[in-house]
Amino acid sequence: MGIAVITWDGKFLNCPNDFDGTLIWGDLNTEALQDIWRRRNEHMTKYHLSHEWDKLPAICQACNDWQIVGEERFDEHGNSVNKNYNAKGKVFERGQ
């Protein structure tokens, strides 16, 4: 999850589709960006990669932008790439 959405007053939102700021992960006035980023990604990525869409926040369940996380990946020549990312952001081989 590589997008950081920060409001004018320092709130870290979940994604750019949260127009009303309903899902706030932290406040940059009181927390470090790295801490908020890590917390958000550890929480959200585990459900994306396991395709447990029903465990995501309600605002995410009506969106299909996130459904591509964990999809089969291809290189520039169209060959299947046997890699993906786990909840800690580390690359792993599929089947591990």
C-alpha positions in Angstrom: 0.0 0.0 0.0 2.1 2.8 -1.3 -0.1 5.9 -1.1 0.0 8.3 1.8 -3.0 10.6 2.0 -2.5 13.5 4.4 -5.1 16.3 5.0 -4.3 19.9 5.4 -4.4 19.5 9.2 -2.0 16.5 9.3 -4.5 13.6 9.4 -3.3 10.4 7.7 -6.2 8.9 5.8 -6.5 5.4 4.5 -6.6 6.2 0.8 -7.4 8.9 -1.7 -11.0 7.6 -2.2 -11.9 8.5 1.4 -13.2 11.9 0.4 -14.8 12.6 3.8 -11.9 11.5 5.9 -13.8 8.7 7.7 -10.8 6.4 8.2 -8.0 8.2 10.0 -4.9 6.2 10.9 -3.0 8.9 12.7 -2.1 12.5 13.1 1.3 13.8 11.9 1.1 16.6 14.5 1.6 13.9 17.3 3.0 10.8 15.6 5.9 10.0 13.2 4.9 9.2 9.6 6.8 5.9 9.7 4.8 4.7 12.7 1.4 5.6 11.2 2.4 4.1 7.8 3.6 0.8 9.4 0.5 0.5 11.5 -1.9 1.1 8.6 0.0 -1.2 6.2 0.3 -4.1 8.7 -3.5 -3.9 9.4 -4.7 -3.4 5.8 -2.3 -5.5 3.9 -3.0 -8.8 5.7 -6.6 -8.7 4.6 -5.8 -7.6 1.1 -3.3 -10.4 0.5 -5.5 -13.1 2.0 -8.5 -11.7 0.0 -10.5 -11.3 3.2 -12.4 -8.4 1.8 -15.2 -8.6 4.4 -12.7 -7.8 7.2 -11.8 -4.5 5.6 -13.4 -1.2 6.8 -16.8 -0.6 5.3 -15.6 2.2 3.1 -13.1 -0.2 1.5 -15.6 -3.0 0.8 -17.5 -0.9 -1.8 -14.3 -0.1 -3.6 -12.5 -2.3 -6.1 -9.2 -0.4 -6.4 -7.7 -2.6 -3.6 -8.7 -5.9 -5.1 -5.6 -6.0 -7.3 -3.3 -6.5 -4.3 -2.1 -10.1 -4.3 -2.9 -10.5 -8.0 -0.8 -12.5 -10.3 2.1 -10.3 -11.5 3.8 -10.2 -14.9 7.1 -8.8 -16.1 7.5 -6.5 -19.1 7.5 -9.5 -21.5 4.3 -10.9 -20.2 5.9 -13.8 -18.2 4.4 -14.7 -14.9 6.5 -13.4 -12.0 6.4 -15.7 -9.0 6.7 -13.0 -6.3 4.3 -11.1 -4.1 4.5 -9.2 -0.8 3.6 -10.2 2.7 2.1 -8.0 5.4 5.5 -6.8 6.4 6.3 -5.6 2.8 8.9 -8.3 2.2 9.1 -10.1 -1.1 8.3 -13.8 -1.0 7.9 -16.6 -3.5 4.4 -17.8 -4.0 3.6 -21.0 -2.1 5.7 -20.1 0.9 
